[in-house]
Amino acid sequence: MKRSKVSRVAAPTAAPYQRSLPVHGVIENDEYSNEMLGVRMFENMKMALFFSWIQGQMNKDKRDQKP
């Protein structure tokens, strides 16, 4: 599986509870930084679970349709 590197600055903030990170400079608040990484990891895990579930449903449908 290919992985692409995403910088903290380039990552889109889709949820209203997320704030955009500063474009330049050092992030001074490590707690905020860690929280953002945790939120992104959680969102990624939810999406992975969703797509895995969809794939399982599609495989189940294919098995059920075989004569």
N, C-alpha and C positions, 0 to 999 in steps of 0.2 A: 504494500500500500504506500502510495506517495504521500509525503507530508510537505506542506509549504510553510515557510517561516513567515509569521506575521508579526510585524513590529507593534508595540503597544500603541503607537500613534496612528497607524494605518487601520487598526481594527474599528469597524463601524460600531456605533453605540445605538442599538435598536430599542432597548428598553428605556422607559422614562426615568427609571431610578439610577441610570448610569450617567456619570458625568464624563465629558471628554477629557483626555489627559493632555497636559501641556505639550506643545509641539517641540519646544526647545528647552534645554535646561535640565537640571537634575530634579527628579521627583523627591521632594523633601519628606512627604508623609508615607513612610513604609507601610503603615497599617492600612491606609487607603489603597496603596498599590497591591498589597496582598489580598485585600478584599476584592478588588477588581479582577485579579487573576482567578480567585475562587469563584466569582460570579460567572466569569467566562467559561471556566472549566465545567461548572454546573450546567450552563446553557449548552455547551458542546455535548455533554453526556446525555442531556434530554433529547437533543437532536439525533444522536447516535442510537439511542433506544427507540425513538420513533421510527427511524428508517429501518432498523432491524425488525421491528414489529411489522412494518409494511411489507418487507421482503418475506417474512414468515407467512403473512396472510396470502401473498401472491403465490408462494410455493404450495401452500395448503390448497388454494383454488385450483392450481394446475393438477395436483394429485387427485382432487375430487372430480375433475372433468375427464380423466382418462377412462375410456370404456372398458 
